[in-house]
Amino acid sequence: MSAPDHVWGQRGAVRLRGRPVHYRRAGRSGAPVAILLHGSPESASALHVIAARLADRFDVIGIDTPGNGLSAPLDHPAPERADYARHLLAFMDVMGVARAGLYGFHTGAGTAMVAATLAPQRISALALDGYAVWTEAERADLVSRYCIVYQPVWDGSHLAQTWARLEEQTIFFPWNTPRLDGRMFLPPTPIDIRLRRLRDWLTAWDTYPAPYLAAFRAVGQDGPDRVAVPTLIGAMGRDPLSAHLDRLTDVSPQVRLVNWGDDRARALEEMTAHLTAHPGEPATRPDPSDAALLASLARPEPHKGWESDDHGGFLLQLWHQLRRGVITSARTQDELDAGLDPMALQARITAIIQGRTGV
């Protein structure tokens, strides 16, 4: 059985300020580096389509944002976009990358923009796929209501809430405001993509809000007005952030704005061409991935006898199976208590989903 498309490249892990950073790498060794930054609350797996487009021209590195995927969160109680940008620049140092082109999607686009304004000499070009420019009212609402963590409970009902939330945010934006004017006309999400998003959500769990909140708090006009590197900012017509392009009324001469409508092929072609026209530099050292660290970041658990479904009942079924197994096999009260701890069951569910989807 072949691996899913989202399991792309070679996985790697390094420590940055003592904390693990997980990444994927593909393409041509010795070619200019292009670094890909995903949106929240996903991981570098979500970047497989753009990675495939760039792989024949670049050394492509997709990084899991701190607190998302398998990267540890930043050591900061309330990080801002600049903290993620500085982390990215420090990651480039570790990887031996003096100058790179950046692709960013949504949250990743904001990080890329700040990195280019902080260190323009390190960034050859920006290709931004959806860039947020919030109003003050939107910002306040998103910061206060958008990021919910469903705490594990004994009956597993938090998993049903999580599955429903993941689907709802492909129907309405914001997901928790079901209004006709917030309805997105997206096609139904294929089950394999929903599972991959579930995996990323479960893996990040309570560390997922930090990158989101940094993006929500940010002033989107700050950056495009003065960025000094060649910058393409675009959005698909069905992307809620497509309306934000019109909010960028004061942009640097280096910025080009484009709405791609429904033409995803054109979007990929233009972003690829933009980064190709403004390449960075090759990495100056071999890949520094730490094999032992990489092995420690996730331990997927093979588990037979389940299939995913549209309504998420499979998650309650898995939870029930695991709980029953603990109850029937426990030999001491301590063993029973430990096995029935919702956080312990949550970790096992996460490992099972990782086992099915890959990491």
Steps between C-alpha positions, in 0.01 A plus 500: 500500500646837395542783747247787491601804294541706817783272618757679285876534504738386770414585859754671721532646848742740666513679832466875505559665836460154651158433344422255218416629154355254249523552124469331162749535219485412130628612165850560367795494737726795422218702343379832642294452815127570515342482846128428532286620792159341560182645644361428845434254651655266245855382430748483213301203368240748372763648266539193278344657188721810488801291608450271200482801267827643632698177545654490152649849541570540871624339816157513668463510879160501669516581871243414767419829672588495873198362685364334183585163353791340683685824585505608863332833582707811553620570851279808527162545672349708218724505191443748219567469128849643550585217739407242236696696238811506719458128561490447122820701451672302777384177333659620175826549690489142631428368151784700345265714292623856456224610262178333389174561323193464722155362425238563770137398532275709730675492841822405325460797265500735798816345641669522160411869465649586839815299427549699179461832681730398785775356280453588131853388424398143597187478284516498119124513435158446656214301346206544735189287453232684700609791720291629790414866554251504790282788604510593867157340557602178324822486695325536835242236413753245371731542799214457746301215342674311223755276671328237714675198653265211580637341813497117499216354704425145612230427239701626199237754398771762450608304191158544340527874568846508344389316185196728461715810552743393227214461255322820606803712426480389137137621485498834686757764579528559786408137569299591811287762324255315270383792287401498133751776427772285661421185306783366284405310187770235525452147368462225762833419661630153404529267796878456464547877532268513799703223666826681433356818651372301797847355548655846501236628741542210742878516479515871581200491738522779757804667339316577174351840603826693539589542129135573421477768769823663386351524150170636631669768709718619214440816298503370144577839339832498686745340258352521150536879521879479529624153406817527291510157334300389193160402640200330347185507715208304361191309604250263351152644450350250745756594766348731765825696484442589133291795624803618697693579182291814459595609851863533394469854363857608583758250375868510419604517131633148554151358559265354239144409599291242313168321546522160329126434505442126454819440302725307738727389216571865419568576866755221527660600171533866598640426846750253354606749233537778756729298726693369199561853375640604839690198636685486826822311557589132552550374854863507605499183708356147487160443653555510879202283602537313831375143444447427870307824551285431194414150627393644836246748363222254412431132548206411275298200618365250245142411587272277296125471486389856432411714203434870491154639427350835414333569835796416727340205678819301440677716760248409770529137393879510535472674838253235619725215380805640675309566821353146498845357447633680806204392715532133406879478526581714807640295791531774760309815586801711410515335159129561448524863605798564273342327203169682532659842536342698212838648410649149471214387278536820299869424437409153374229632269753749361754222440237288323402784266871564435539131423228514236598832339878494541701774667 
